[in-house]
């Protein structure tokens, strides 16, 4: 397959240029909406530009716009002001995972050489009690702090100080420039193995991720911004892409509020991880089942798909009640961060919502490839960005091998970790650690993570993600992990599926032997797999798996008893 013609995108060279053009060409257009109590606050592109100028001018007066500046807290408008203010400066922005324990927060602050930290009120106690453990930090700036207290400053007072300085003619921050190939965004990975590394991204990386990402994946007018801002997926592919496209970004500060905010803000696109998409789909089916409309929904899907073969598309009308649950305007769900079941894409397509699967990694700013709406294939992760080269290293007989990439979005390296940086680069190629292959249409397919690969005693290689996707298709299975366990003598390995079930769905089944039913259902859904990929042992968990803040299960925390 030849890739469809790339979308036309306005080129820009810096984040400051991108935001300035938005503030002048779309000055009165709404850039952000968010809830303050029960009131919806709207901020225009011009107002947002001004807020970043005020904050930047105030930070410059403190002498820290050329420094490393951190930020920790839930998604919020002040968080975004801090982020864009620093991207426009000559300094470096360091987003900190809000779910980290106190010791790890302190470690990130110190390792990153952070000199100032913006923080939400929930972290004030940590910073005050551990002030001496962060000697490099000059200022702690509280988003909810009303008064200054030594080096603990009030964000609102700082903004007001900056406004007076800027409107009084102070143009020092406004005149700042920086090297596009210097470190600009320092993101610490929260991987599933527990090893945290500081990924060095440059402004050049960020600009090309936005510019080339939009050439293969378009956005619309209004997004609901759900995923944590301290991850590149939302911070770059979500926020920066939306800003360049002059979208309205609706800030979702709490994951529990997603359903209500979909109805309130009525977005036409949203970025999620597969766990969210799975949850949305299962909620649709469970609602239909509870109301006695499950059979009707299945019939409507078959009817709709049949009519589409003749060019008749009635999906928005036939599935109007489903669309209303998403606010009524949702047309696109962008999904990344973990493997996605192809059946999920087919389901959403059937009801009139495009589920666009992509592939990214923090070290690539983060986008590597994405599907196109014109030729969406959820068995793949789409076409590689036009600014990237990609190859499959040492492919096996099936064409699977490690994905290597090089190009404009690949990181500089790991901060203060030259040995780890050298390990992942070879002759200019970045080794992603993900296995995959290209299909005969040139679309990239992800097989699994190199570190998750299971090698059986007979030499067969198994990527657990493949089998997990089959198991997750069972409607009452909420989470699943597949791994190998050895027999008593250690001379043979077999596969175990460890699962966490949807308790409400299980309860609705009545008094049944759930273990026996699960064993049969797993056998049924994996029936087409070769014998060496079959599950021979099942473990049902009482609690959810421990996860990262992007909802990835921490495999290293699983006890394989």
Helices and strands as residue ranges (DSSP letters): H 15-25, E 30-36, E 39-44, H 45-61, E 68-72, H 77-87, E 92-95, H 102-111, E 114-119, G 121-123, H 124-129, G 131-133, E 139-142, E 152-154, H 155-167, E 183-188, E 198-202, H 203-216, E 222-225, H 232-232, I 233-240, H 241-244, E 248-251, G 255-257, H 258-265, E 269-272, H 274-290, H 294-308, H 315-318, H 320-325, E 332-335, H 342-351, E 354-361, G 362-364, E 366-370, G 373-375, E 383-384, E 388-393, E 401-407, E 413-414, H 418-424, E 425-426, E 429-438, E 444-449, G 450-452, E 454-455, E 461-462, H 464-472, E 477-486, E 493-501, H 503-508, H 514-525, G 531-533, E 535-540, G 555-557
